[in-house]
């Protein structure tokens, strides 16, 4: 699907001004005084023209046509795409990207042609900083990744553009460009300095996932059993307030349950989960959100953006994939080979061919979306694929950014309306973003003067 854009043709009128040649001969006719011109009659005043209201194209009723209509009319926001991390892994020694995603790529989940075919308008670029960077150059690493996103936008201004606000997303979409808003996955780059919150806002960061796979100096992680702070650290609570002040969305994905509840208590603005799914389908998996948490998130005005990774969608599949990975690791250990070596890659490929890992389906992604709708309504759910971040665990029918229409078709066939799907695809995420900006403006307005 390709977004239909309108262009306004502007007719240029060129006036040719005649310039007579100069002459030294005296005039043959005497110079006469000017004759007063007869005044033109004064026209009767007319009522100002009333501009006709814009014609709003009604969504079609045919399911296939409605899928195409939504691709053309809805703004599709994805809360989490790990393209910067993917580009960094293959970058040249000087840090320059060597993979060109402005054209079709043989690997990865994202490139421009597939994104346009899938109707994607605003993928949040994940500025992913691994937990190993905590206290060890995290800020510098984040700056490198931000620079890669900036370079991508600058290298293809007809295809990509940075976006620092919902208004810029809408303007870029109208111009046919894919927006590249940025979210920072892991607050480690703040490095204990509250001033870095405003610094990263100036650099274009519009959400921060407070932690990642390990507890950090801001928050406890859902993957870490230490629970270092019992939720947020004292500095973490200051970070939440500062993010409210400058207008950065607080992302509760990856947080421990205690930290999540403390964020809701502390934040004056709505928050979102940029790439989490429903714990209802994955019992015991704290990385996903419980029904109680989803209700509380919605009561705050927030949104849960569903992760597409198979382990996030189905608890039984997650366990089966764990067994699959353990068996593969055993083979590599026996051969004394690393998975990323040439010989190790051959073992991996052969094993995967004979023993393909189970994966979820696009219908199961729809199940998670409908579970949220049943709990809290359509206004509190969105998409956070984790494309380029969950390896080969993506579900059948949603293996790359060109396949969003497959999910839309499932939801259309299940009876969801154009209005509801427009909210799901991007309207809800843009609303939260706008409300976070509004809280920041009100904070500035209420600040005491000098």
N, C-alpha and C positions, 0 to 999 in steps of 0.2 A: 504494500500500500504506500502511496505517496501522498503527502499532504497537499491539498489544493490551495494554492495561494492566488490572491488577486493582485494584479498590478494596475496602476493607474497610468494611462497614457496621457502625456502632456504635449499638446500641439504647440510648436514654436512658430510664432509669426514674425517674419523678418521684413522690416520696412526699408526699402531702397531709397536713399536720399539722393536726389539729382544735384550735381554741383556744376553749374555752367562755367564755361571757360572764361578767363579774364580777358577784357578788351580795353585798348587804349583809346578807341574812337569815342567822340562826344555823343551823347544820346541824341537821336533824331527827333524825339518827342519831348515837348517841354515837361518839366516836372510839375505835376499837379498836386494840389493838396489832397490828402486822403479824404475819401467820401465816407461819411458815417454809415456803418452797416445797419441794415434794418434789424431790429431786435427780433430774435426767435420767440414765438409764443411760448409761454410758460406751460409746461406739461402738467396735467393734473396728477397729484400724488397717487401712487399705487400702493396697495398693500404688499408688504414683504412676502416674497415667495416662501411657501411652506414646504420644507424638505420632506419628501416621502419617507416614512419609516423604513429601515432596512428590512429586506425580505429574509426571513428566517427559514432556512430549509428544514422542513420537518424530517425527523429520522424515518427511514423506511421500515416497513413491517417485515419484509423478507429477511430471515436470519442472516444469510450470506451477505446481502446488501447492507444490513445494519453493521456487520463487522467492518466492512469497508468504510461505511459512513463514520464510525467511531475513529478509525484510523485517520480520517481526514479532518475531523472536527474536535475530538477530545485531545487534551494535552496529556501525553503519557510521560509520567515521572517515575523513574526507578530510583529507589532510595539508596542503592548500594551496588556499584560496579567497580571491580578491582582492576580496571585497565591500567592505572599508573604502576601498580605493583608488577603486573605482567610486562609492561614496557621496560621497567627498571631491570627485571631479571635478564632481559636480552640486550640491554644497553651496551654501548661501546665503553671502553675504559674511561673516556672523558665524560660519561654520563649521558651522552646524546642517544636518543632513541634510534634503534636500527630497524624496528618493525614499523611499516607504514600502514596505519589503520584507516587512511583516507581511501584505500582501495581494498578489494576483497583479500582476506588473509586465509591461509590454509589452516592455521591453528587459532586457538583462543575462541572466546565466545562473543567478541565485539569487534566490529569494523563498521565503517560508514555505510557501505552498500546494504549490509544486513540490517543495520539500525534503521535506515530509511524504509526498507521493505517491511520491517516490523512495526513501523509507526512510532518509534521511540523519539521523544522530543527533549527530555531533560534527565539524563542519567547522572546521578550524583557520583562524581569521581571520588573514590575512596583514597584518601591520603593515609595509607595503612602504615603504621609504625609498630613493628613487632615488639613484644614484651621484653625481648633481649636488649632493646635500646634504652630501657629505663635507667636513667643516670649515666648513659653512655652515648651522647651525641644524638639524642632523639630529635631535638629541634632542628639541627642541621639536616638530618635525614628527611624530616617533613618538608623543609625548604626545597630539597632536591626534587621531591615528588611534585610539589606545587609548581616548580619551574618546568617540569615535563608537561604538565597540563597546560600551562601558559604557552609553551612552545607549540603544542599541538594546535591550539586555537589560532596562534599567530601564523602557523604554516599553512593553514587551510581556512582562511576567513570566509570563504564562500560555503564551507561545510559546517564549521564549528565556531562557537563563540562562548566566551566566559559568561557566567550569569551570577550576579550578586544579589538579585532580588526576584520576587515573582514577576514583577513588571518586566524585567529584562528577559525572563524566560518567555513570557508571552510575545514580546517584541521579536525575539530571535525566532520563535516558532512561526510567526506571521511572515518573516523574511525567508523561511525555508531552511534555517540553520538549526543544527542540534546544539542545545545549550550544554555547557559543562560546568554546572555548579560543583562545589567541592565540600566534602565532609571529611573531617579528620578522625580516623579510626584509632583510638587510644589517645588519652590525654597526656601521655608521657612527654611530648614536646613542650608542654607548659613549663617543665623543669622547675617547679616550685615557685615560679615568679608570676604573680597575678597579672602583671602588666602584659604578659604574653597572650592573655585572652584577647585583649584589644589588638595586639600585634597581629595575631592570626586572623582576626576579623578584617583588618586592613588588607591582609594577603588574600582575602577571598573565601576563607573558611566560613561555612554557614551552618554546620553542625559539628559537634565533638562527641564521639563515643568516649565516655569518661575513662574506660579501661579496656583491656583486651583479654588475653588468656590467663593473665596472672594479676594478682593484686598489685596496684601501683600506689603512688603517693597521693592519689585522689580518691580512689574507690576500690572496693573489693570486687573480684571477678567471679562470675558464675562457674568458671572452670577451676577455681583455686579453692582448696579446702581449708586454707589457713585462716581466712576471714580476718585479715590483719587488723582492720579498723572496726569491725562490726557494722559495716556499711560504708558510709562516706567518712573520709578523714576530716578533721577540722578544716584543713586547707580545701578539701573537696567541697565543703559547704560554702566556702567563700567563692570557689570557682562557679558553682551553680548561680549564686547571686550576681557575679560579674558577667556571666553569659547572658542572664536576663537583661542586665544593664546595657550591654553592647549590641544585643540582638543576634545571638548565636543559639540555635536550637540545641537542647540537651537530648542526646541520644542514649536511651537506656538499654539498647542491645549490649550484651556481654556483661551486664552488671549482675551482682548477686541479688537475691531477693531483698535482703535487708537494705542494700544500697538503693534499689529501685524505690522502696517505700519512703526512704529518706529524701530522695530526689522529689517525689511528689509532695512531701511536706514542705520542702524548702523552696521549690520553684514557684514564681509568680506567673509564669507563662506555661502554655501547654508544652508537652514534650512528645517525642515519638520514639518508636523502636524502628531503626532504619532497615533492619534485616533480621527479623525474628519471626517465628511461627508459633503455633498453638500447642501448649504442653498437653492438652487434652488428647492429642494423637501420639504423644511421645512421653508417657508417664516417667517421671523421675529425671527428665532432661531439663535441668535448670536453665539452660541457655534459651529455651523457649519460654513463653509467658503462660501462666496459669489463667484460668477463667477469672479468678478474683482480681488478678493484676490487670487483665484486659478491661474489666469493668471500671476499675479505678483510673486507668489511663484515659478511658473515654470520658469519665466524669470530669477529668481535668481538661477535656477538649482535645486530647491527643489522638494519635494514629499508630496502629501496628501495621508494619509493611512486611508482607509475607515473604520469607526466604524460600527459594526454590530447591535448595539442596535436599537430596533424598533423605539424609539422616535427620533433617528438620521436619520432614513430612510424615514419616512412618517409623514408629519405634521398632517394629519387627525387622524392617529393612535395615535400620541402623545397626542392629545387632548382627544381622547377616553380613553386612559390609565389614563390620569389625572382624568377624571370623575370616572373611575373604582376605582382608589386609594382613592378618596374622599369618595365614598360610603362605601368602606371597612373601612376606618378610622372612619366614623360615627357609624358603627355597633360596632366597638371596644370601642369607647367612651361610647356608650349607655350601653354596658356590663361592663364598667369600667375595661377593661383588656388591657394589653400590647400585642402587636403582637407576641413578643418572649416568652410570658408565655405559659405554657402547654395548658390552656383553651383558650387563645387567638389564639394559633396556630390551634386549632380545628375550631374556627370560620373562620379563614383565609382559611383553607383547604375546608371547606364546601362552603364558598362563591365562592372560585375559581372554585370549581366543577360545581356550578350552573350558575356562571357568569364568564366564562373564559375571561381574558383580551385579547383584540385583539393584534395580533402581525404581524410584517412584514414577508416577504418571502425572500428566497435566491435569487429569481429573482430580487427583489428590490435592493439587494446589488449589483448585476450585473448592474442594471440601473445606480447606482451612479458611478460605475467604468467607464461605457461607457460615462457618461456625462463628466467626467474628460477627457477621451480620445478625445471626440469631441471638447473640449475646447482647450487642450494644447498638446495632443498626449500621446502615451503610456509610455513615459519616466518619467512621473511625477505622477504616481499613484501606490499605494501599499495597503497592508492590515494592519489594526490596530483594531482587533476584539473587544477589551475590554472584552474578556472572563474573567469570575470570577469577573467582575466589574459592570455589568449592570443587575444583578439579573436575573429575569425570563423574561426579555424583548427581549431575542435573537430571531431571526427570525426562522420560520419553515424551516428546512433543514440546519440550521447552529446553532444548539443548543450546540455544544461542539467541541473540537479540532479534533475529529475524522471525522468531516463532511466537511472539506475543499474541498474534492473531489466533493461534490455536487455543490459547486460554480464553480469549474474548469469545470465541465461538462456543466453547463449552458453557460459559456463563450466559450467553444469549440463548442457547438451547435450553438452559434450565429456567428461563423466564425472566432474567434480569433486564430491566429497562435501560434505554439509552441514558436517561437522567442518572440512574444509579451507577451505571458503568463509567460515566464521565467523572463522577466523584471518586470512584475507586481508582481509576487509571491515573489520576493526577490532581483532581480538584481538592481532595482532602489534604494531600501533602502541601499544596500551595496555600491552602487556608491556614494550616498550622504555621507555616513559614511567615505568612503575613501577620498573624496574631503575635508571633514572637517579635517581629519588627515593631508592632504597635505598642507592646509592653515596653520595649526599649525607648521609644519616643516619649511615652508617658513618664518614664523614669527620668529622662533628660529634662522634661518640662517641669517636673516637681523638684529638681535639684536646687538647693539653695544658691543664691547668687553670691558674688564676691563680697 
